[in-house]
Amino acid sequence: MYKTLLITLLAGIGLNVAQAQTDSAITPSSIKTLTLKQYADYQKGPTLESMALPATLNRYPMPDDVLRYKKELKLTPEQVTKVTAISKYLQLKKTEIGQSVLRNEKKLDDMFRSQKLDEGSITFYANRYGLYEGEYRTSVLLACYNTYNVLNPQQTTKFWQLKKP
């Protein structure tokens, strides 16, 4: 009997945890058009992986990946400093652009809610998404390019050997 009660209790807890995780994916945030998860993701900034594909698929590494292998690559202190600066700048851009998207989304929401809008305003704020995405992609690709230029050819070759799954 106790075993059945314990199993039922644990299953109920598991269901509540799963429900809480699902809720963040569908529960609206303070900006009606975004879920709590989307809002939190934008606060941290957009993801890097897909933005970096033109570079990484052509062997231009992400700075954080290079820093993970700094010992194996035998990076000099100067190289570590340069790649760290590239990584920090990229993180700054990521957060900055995420915040810009949130402000933009809030403005669109406010305009529609207050019914104070026109075609020009809608076009202006909707087109800004493309600008933000372009600015971020440029930052990611430049980070890969600049990281590649910090490494010597042997380090680049060694990096891709280490990076292979």
C-alpha positions as CSV (number, residue, x, y, z in Angstrom):
1,M,0.0,0.0,0.0
2,Y,2.8,2.4,1.0
3,K,4.6,1.5,-2.2
4,T,1.6,2.3,-4.3
5,L,1.1,5.6,-2.5
6,L,4.8,6.5,-2.9
7,I,4.7,5.7,-6.7
8,T,1.5,7.8,-7.1
9,L,3.1,10.7,-5.2
10,L,6.3,10.6,-7.3
11,A,4.3,10.4,-10.5
12,G,2.3,13.4,-9.4
13,I,5.5,15.4,-8.7
14,G,6.9,14.4,-12.1
15,L,3.7,15.5,-13.8
16,N,3.8,18.9,-12.0
17,V,7.5,19.4,-13.0
18,A,6.7,18.5,-16.6
19,Q,3.7,20.8,-16.5
20,A,5.8,23.7,-15.1
21,Q,8.4,23.2,-17.9
22,T,5.7,23.2,-20.6
23,D,4.0,26.3,-19.1
24,S,7.0,28.5,-19.6
25,A,6.9,27.6,-23.2
26,I,3.3,28.7,-23.6
27,T,2.6,31.1,-20.7
28,P,2.7,34.7,-21.9
29,S,5.3,37.1,-20.5
30,S,4.9,40.8,-19.7
31,I,5.0,41.2,-23.5
32,K,1.9,39.4,-24.8
33,T,3.5,38.2,-28.0
34,L,6.3,36.3,-26.2
35,T,6.1,33.3,-23.9
36,L,8.1,33.3,-20.7
37,K,10.7,31.1,-22.3
38,Q,11.1,33.4,-25.4
39,Y,11.3,36.4,-23.2
40,A,14.1,34.8,-21.1
41,D,15.9,33.6,-24.2
42,Y,15.9,37.2,-25.6
43,Q,17.2,38.5,-22.3
44,K,20.2,36.3,-22.8
45,G,20.4,37.1,-26.5
46,P,19.9,35.0,-29.6
47,T,21.7,31.6,-30.0
48,L,24.9,31.4,-31.9
49,E,24.9,28.1,-33.6
50,S,22.9,28.8,-36.8
51,M,24.3,32.3,-37.1
52,A,27.9,31.0,-37.3
53,L,27.3,28.2,-39.8
54,P,28.8,29.9,-42.8
55,A,32.0,30.4,-40.8
56,T,32.2,27.2,-38.8
57,L,31.3,25.0,-41.8
58,N,34.3,26.5,-43.6
59,R,36.7,26.1,-40.6
60,Y,36.5,29.5,-39.0
61,P,36.1,28.7,-35.3
62,M,33.9,30.3,-32.6
63,P,36.0,32.1,-30.0
64,D,34.6,30.2,-27.0
65,D,35.4,26.9,-28.7
66,V,39.0,28.0,-29.2
67,L,39.3,29.0,-25.5
68,R,38.1,25.6,-24.4
69,Y,41.1,24.1,-26.1
70,K,43.7,26.8,-25.3
71,K,46.0,24.4,-23.6
72,E,45.9,21.8,-26.3
73,L,46.4,24.5,-28.9
74,K,49.2,26.0,-26.9
75,L,47.8,29.5,-27.3
76,T,50.2,32.3,-26.2
77,P,49.1,34.7,-23.5
78,E,48.6,37.3,-26.3
79,Q,46.4,35.0,-28.3
80,V,44.3,34.2,-25.2
81,T,43.8,37.9,-24.5
82,K,42.8,38.6,-28.1
83,V,40.3,35.6,-28.3
84,T,38.9,36.4,-24.9
85,A,38.3,40.0,-26.0
86,I,36.5,38.7,-29.2
87,S,34.4,36.4,-27.0
88,K,33.4,39.2,-24.6
89,Y,32.5,41.6,-27.4
90,L,30.3,38.9,-29.0
91,Q,28.6,38.2,-25.6
92,L,28.0,42.0,-25.3
93,K,26.4,42.2,-28.8
94,K,24.3,39.1,-28.0
95,T,22.8,40.7,-24.9
96,E,22.5,44.1,-26.5
97,I,20.6,42.8,-29.5
98,G,18.3,40.6,-27.3
99,Q,17.4,43.6,-25.3
100,S,16.7,45.6,-28.5
101,V,14.4,42.9,-29.8
102,L,12.5,43.0,-26.5
103,R,12.1,46.8,-26.6
104,N,11.0,46.5,-30.2
105,E,8.4,43.8,-29.4
106,K,7.1,45.8,-26.5
107,K,6.7,48.9,-28.8
108,L,4.7,46.8,-31.3
109,D,2.5,45.4,-28.6
110,D,1.9,48.9,-27.1
111,M,1.1,50.4,-30.5
112,F,-1.5,47.7,-31.3
113,R,-3.0,47.8,-27.8
114,S,-3.4,51.5,-27.8
115,Q,-4.5,51.5,-31.4
116,K,-2.0,54.4,-32.1
117,L,-0.4,53.0,-35.2
118,D,-0.2,53.4,-38.9
119,E,1.3,51.5,-41.8
120,G,4.6,53.5,-41.6
121,S,5.0,52.6,-37.9
122,I,4.2,49.0,-38.4
123,T,6.7,48.8,-41.3
124,F,9.4,50.6,-39.3
125,Y,9.2,48.4,-36.2
126,A,8.7,45.2,-38.1
127,N,11.7,45.8,-40.4
128,R,13.9,46.4,-37.4
129,Y,13.9,42.7,-36.7
130,G,15.8,42.1,-39.9
131,L,18.3,44.8,-38.9
132,Y,18.8,43.2,-35.5
133,E,19.3,39.8,-37.0
134,G,21.7,41.1,-39.5
135,E,23.7,43.1,-36.9
136,Y,24.0,40.0,-34.8
137,R,25.0,37.7,-37.6
138,T,27.6,40.1,-38.7
139,S,29.0,40.1,-35.1
140,V,29.1,36.3,-35.0
141,L,30.7,35.9,-38.4
142,L,33.3,38.7,-37.6
143,A,34.1,36.9,-34.3
144,C,34.8,33.7,-36.2
145,Y,36.9,35.5,-38.8
146,N,38.9,37.4,-36.2
147,T,39.4,34.3,-34.1
148,Y,40.7,32.5,-37.2
149,N,43.2,35.3,-37.8
150,V,44.5,35.1,-34.2
151,L,45.5,31.5,-34.7
152,N,48.4,30.2,-36.8
153,P,47.7,27.5,-39.4
154,Q,48.9,24.7,-37.2
155,Q,46.6,25.7,-34.4
156,T,43.7,26.0,-36.7
157,T,44.3,22.4,-38.0
158,K,44.8,21.1,-34.5
159,F,41.6,22.9,-33.4
160,W,39.4,21.1,-36.0
161,Q,41.1,17.8,-35.1
162,L,40.1,18.3,-31.5
163,K,36.6,19.6,-32.3
164,K,35.6,16.5,-34.3
165,P,33.0,14.4,-32.4
